[in-house]
Every structure is written in C-alpha cells, then in structure tokens.
Amino acid sequence: MWNPVRGWLRGLSRRMRRDTRRKDAGMTTSEYAMGTIAACAFAAVLYKVVTSGAVSGALQSVIGKALDAQF
C-alpha cells in the first residue's frame, strides 16, 4: 500500500527540485535600482499632477460637496 505513495512522493520531490533550479532566483541589484528610479519618477509626476491648480481645485470641490452633504 505504501509503495505507490512513496513513489509518488519521490517523483514530486524530484519535480520540485528540478523546477526550483530552473526558476529565476529574483531581481538583481540593477533591476532593483531601475525599479526604484521608475517608482520615484512616477511619484514625482503624480505629485505634480495632484498639486496642479486644476486638480487641486477639483479635489477641494469634491471634498467640500462631501462635507456639505445632507444626511
């Protein structure tokens, strides 16, 4: 009874070891650096957009309407 289970587990462990050797271990330092630079650039653009006059006025309008709403 245990032989088929034991064989299945051996095959599973072999497949898992083989699959982990093929996979990428993760990002390298240069990839982290590029990701960090891209995130900072996106944050800078988003900050500029949100603090612009048109968006700031629209946000203030939405917040003002929400605070003045009747319940």
Buried (B, 14 or more C-beta within 10 A) or exposed (E): EEEEEEEEEEEEEEEEEEEEEEEEEEEEEEEEEEEEEEEEEEEEEEEEEEEEEEEEEEEEEEEEEEEEEEE
